[in-house]
């Protein structure tokens, strides 16, 4: 699964860079795609990139969280093959025919379903007393399947309501709840393992607040009640920023691999503050232009989600390759580069259009530079024997 995510994290942005460069006239002529490029971009990012990392991480941790048996290959291998086949067919369909894209999404739904069943078996077969995080994660992943199914509904019917439902469900019922839940479960654990001063008992109310507020944001956004989003966004931002403080954000900066997770989570609070301010401004002036455009969204998706993915992905890759949990100078630069990508993409929607478009392209280029370096370093570890000689 992590191998698929590493490949896709390059492919998804390479395609988008081609689209940006040709649409702007920087290179050649605008290309014709089988479906709208923005709709393809949202599907590839929400459903074609993050699930590989999520399933790779959770198929490892679910059994460990609940003292269960490891998920057998007969369940995770078919899930990976179907998801990967679906993504490949998606790209082929973009060049050839929208009907191929629909088939690709159906194949991805099948792979997602197999992966869900693998996680469900762990949930049902274990008797651990605390399954709060696994249950919340399973529900969020199931919402992701429903969001992808809505995307298939849009492809087959052309009804934009399905596309809107797919995007909102993917972001607010799936992605944010998964990242918030994994962060709440794992960041305190990693912090206690890396720093001498241990954290105290972890409250659950900020986590529940984030989950409820995320769902509320999705419902309001789907209903086009953008002037009321702040009702969900301010509590979510407060809960996330409170946890960043509680977990010792400043102390975490002393350990680079830990700092990446804390920085990624801090972006969640920042992004939701931007969403809240944007909503309040629109509430006072509903006729105003769409203030800041997609800047808050990219603070969330790139600043928070991508940073957390690469932080968790690096930890899992090192741990399961039998290597020490340390990163060197070039990898630290790559992590810093991703923060610049997030800033560039946020500024692109805050600056005038003429300046912003160049920042779109610059952000995409820097993304590729950073992740090519990451893949060059870590991708070979997925097919090599463990460095410590253990099985794997």
N, C-alpha and C positions, 0 to 999 in steps of 0.2 A: 504493500500500500504506500509506504513512504517513497519507494522507487517511482511509483506512478505519480505521486505528488511532486517529486523533484523534476520529473520530465514535464509535467503539465505546468509547473510554475514558470518554465521557460517558454513553452509553446503558446500559452494563453497570451503572454505579453508580446511575443514575436508577431502573432497574428494581429493584435491590436495596434502595434507600432506600424505595421504595414498599412492598416486601415487609416490611421492618423496621418501618416506621411503622404499617402496617395490622395486622400480627401483634401488636404491642404494645398496640394500641388507642389509640395517639396520634392517629391519623387514621382515621376510618371503621371498617369491619369488616374482619376478615381476608379476603383474597381467595383464591379457589380457582384453583390452577394445574394444568395438565395433568400435570406431573411434580413430584416433591418439590422445593421451592425450594432446599434445600441442594445437591442434585444439579445443578440448573440453574445455580446460582451457580458451582460448581466448574468446570463445563464452559465457561461463558461467560468466566471469568477465564483458565483454562488454555489453552483451544483457540479462544476467540472474540475474545480481546484481544491477547495477546502475539504470535501468529504474524504479524499484519499488520506490526507494527514489525520483527520479525525478518526476514521475507522482504523488506521494503522496504530494510532495511540490507544484508542479505547479497547481494541481487541487484545491489546497487551495488558492494559491496566484493569479492565473489568474483572477478570478472574482474580487478580491480586487484591483488589479492593474488597472482594467478598469471599476470599479464601476458597475460590473455586478451582476447577481444573482448567488447564489451558485450552483455548479454542482449537479444535483440530483443523488440519489442512483441508479436509474435505468440505469445510464450511468457508474458510477465508479465501482459498484459492479461486473457487468459482466466482465469488463476489468480486475479487480483484479483476479477473479476466473479463467479466461482463462490464464492469465499470470502465475498464481501459478500452475495450472494444467499442463501447458506446461513445466515449470521448473521441476516438479516432474517426468513427463514422460521422460524428458531429462536424468535424473539420471538413471531411469529404463532402458532406451535404452542403456546407456553406459555399463551396466552389461549384457544386453540381445541381442540387435540387432540394427544395424544402422538404419533400417527402422523405428523403434520406435523413434529414435532420430529425424528423418525427420518429423514424425507425430507431435512430441513435438514442433518442430520449427514452423510448420504450425499453431498449436494451439496458440503459443506465438504471431505469426503474427496477428492472429485474435484478441487477447486481446489487442495488441498494436494498432491495427486499431480502436477498440472501444474507447480506451483512447484518440487517436488522434481526433476522432470525437467529444468527449466530450469537448476537448479544442477548437476545431474549432468552435463549437456552441457559445462559449463565445466570440471568436474573431468576429464572424459575427453578434451576437445579441447586441453588445455594440457599443456605439458611442463615445468612449473616444478619445480625440484629439491626444494622443501619444501612439501608439501601436508598437513602434520600437522594444522593448525587446520581447514582446509576439510574434510578427511576426517572428523575428529571431529564437526564441526558437521553434516555431512550425515547421519552415523549418528544423532546426537541428534534431528535433524528427522524422520528416518525412524521413530524410536521414538515421536515425537509423533504421527505418522500412525497407528501401531499402537495408541497409547493412545486416539485418537479412534475407531478402529475398535472397540476394546473397549467404548467408550461406546455405540456403535450396537448392539453385542451385548447390552448391558444393556437398552436401550430395546426391543429386539425380543423378548427372552426374560424380562426381569424378574429375572434371576439377579444377586444383589448381588455375586457374585464378579467379574463383568465391570466393575461400577462401581468396586469397590476397585482392580482392576487398572488401570482407566483413570486414576484419580486418582494412584496411586503412579507409574505409568509417566509420566504427564504432568509430575509434579513432579520426579522423581529421575532418570529416564532421558532426559527432554526438556529441561525448563526450566533446571534448575540446570546441566547440562552445557553448554547453549548459552550461558548468561550467563557461566559460568566461562571458557569458551573465548574468547568475544569479549573479555572483560575482559583475559585473559592476552595476547591478541594486540594489543589496541588501547590500553589504558591506558598502558603504557610508551611507546608511539608518541606519543600525545597529550601525555604528560608531557614527553618530550624536545622536542617542538615548542613547548611553552608556557613551559618553565622553562630558565634559562641553564645550570644544572648538570645535565649529562646523566647518565642512569642507566647503570650498567654492564651487562654481559651478563646476560640474563634466564634464570634456571634453569627447566628444564622439569619437574623432579620435583614441585614443588608443584601444578602443573596436573594431572599424571597422578594425583597423590594425591587431588585434588578429584574428578576424574572417577570413579576407582575407588571412593572412599568414598561418592559420591552413589549409584552403582549398588547398593552394598552396603546403604545405608540403605533404598533402595526395596525390595530383596528382603526384608530383615528386617521392614520395615513390612508388606509384603503378607502375610508369614507370621505377623503379629501378635506378633513377638518384640520388643516394645517395650522390655523390660528389657535388651536387648542392643544397642540402637541406638547407645549411646555408643561402641561399638567402631569404628563408622564416623564418628560425629559429631566425636569429639575430634581425630582426624587431619585431618578436613576443616577444622575450626575453626583448628587450628594452621597448616595450609598457607595458609589465607586471611589470617589475621592476620599471618603472616610476609611475605606478598606486600604487604599494606598498608604494613607498615614499610619493606620494601625499595623500594617505589615512591615513598616520600617523602610520606606522608599529610599531615603538617603543612605541608610546603612547598607542597603543592597548594592549600591554602586561600587562597593569595594570588591565585589565578586562578579566579573563580567558576564558569565553565563547566567547567573541569577539576576543581574541587573537588566538583562534583555527582557525577562518576564515582567519585572516590575515596571519598566518603561512602557512595555506594550500595554499593560493593564492601566497605567496612568493615562494613556491616550483615550481610554474609554470614558473617564470622567471629563476630559477636555472636549471630546467629540460631543458628548451629550449636553455640555454647557453651550457649545456652538449651536446645536439643534434648538435648545431652549431659547437662546437669544434670537435666532432666526424666526422661531414661531411667535415670540412676543412682538417682534417688529412687524410681522405680517398681521398679527391680531390688531395692532393699532392702525395699520394702513393696509387693508385687504387688497387695494388696487395697486400697491407697489409692485415693482418688478420682483422676480424671485431672488430675494436678497441672498447673496453668497452662493447661489446655485447648489452644486453638489459638494461644496467644501466640507460641511459637517459629515456627510456620508463617507468621504474619502479619508477624513481624520479617523473615522471609526474603522473602515475596512482595511486601509493600508496601515495607518498608525497603530491601531489596536490588533486587528485580526492577523494581519500578515506578520507583524512583529512577534506576536505570541506563537504563531505557527512555526516560524523559523527558530524561535527559542526552544519550544517543545521538540520540534523535529531534530534539532541539533543534539539535545540531551538524549533523546531516544536513540538516535544514530550512534552516538558515542557509547552509550551504555550497552547497547546490544551488539556492538562491534568489539567489546572488550577493551576499549580505550579509556584513558583517564578523562574525567569531566573537566577538561580545560580547553580553552581556545587561545590561539596565538594572535599576533598582530594583524595579519591579513583578514582573519575572520572578524576581529573587532572592527576593522574598517568597513567590512561588508555590513555588519549590523548598523554602524553609524550611517552608512549610505542609504539604508532603508528608511531611516528617520528623515533624511534629506528628501527622499522620494515622496514621503508623506507630506512634508512641508511644501514641496514644489506643487504637488497636486492640489493641496488646500489653497495655496496662493493663486493658482491658475484660475480659480473661480472667484477669487476676491479682487483680482486686478482687472483692468479693462480688457475687453475681448482681444484686442490686438496683441497685448503682452501675454495674455493667458494661454493662447494656443501654442506658442513656443514652449511654454512650461509643460503643457501636456506631453509634448514630444520628448522634452528633456527628462521628465519623470519616467516615461516608458524606457528610454535609453538607459538611464541609471539603474532602473529595476533590472534590466537584462544584464548589465555589467555586474551588479552585485550578485545575482543569482547564478550567473555563469561561473563566477568565482566559487560560490558555495557548492554548486553541483560538481565542479572540477575537484574540489576537496573531498566531498562526502559521497558522491554517487558511487564510486568504485567500491565503497565499503559494503554496499548492499549485496554484492555477489562474491565477496572474498570471505574466507574463513575468519572467525573471530581472532583477534590479535592475542588473546590470552589462552587460546587453545581449547576453550570450552565449546560445547556443541552450539551450532548456530551459524 
